[in-house]
């Protein structure tokens, strides 16, 4: 019976020519100067589409994405050959390029074309934590609304 369970969990791993495994990460990053660029639903949807497009172009699978007014949370699956630092560079750089291409007036606020701040957060997620992280990312609006009511500022 344990062998059946092992083989079922083995099915969820990514298989390549010389590697088997999965790399799941929880990412967070902020807009430059923490400007609340994504308060409008239009810009929120645009930046989410830009991030998803950047991810699909480079083989990154976005599981959950939650865009807040001045930061975002993301759960992503990477290939084993890709480091989380490289994935963040791709997601931030390409999404910034696409965002400015589709929303040219944003250059008034960011004349140098730097949409994202230099800071970032990355934490690996295992199968045990995956449901917890997915729910955490999905419930960010409620989480930050409750914090704002108390007057606390969080990333």
VENHUPE-V585282 format. One line per field, one symbol per residue. ss: DSSP state (2 for helix, 1 for strand, 0 for the rest). psi: psi as a letter, one per 30 degrees, with the letter a starting at -180 (. if undefined). Layout:
ss=???
psi=???
This chain:
ss=02222222222001100001101111111112220000002222222222222222200011111110001111111100000222222222222222222202222200000001000011111000022222222202222222222200000
psi=eeeeeeeefffflkkaegkkakjkkjkklllkghkifhekeeeeeeeeeeeeeeeefggkjjekkjklegllkkkkkllffkleeeeeeeeeeeeeeeefefiffffeeiffgjeklfllkkkkkleefeeeeeeeeegeeeefeeeeefgkkl.
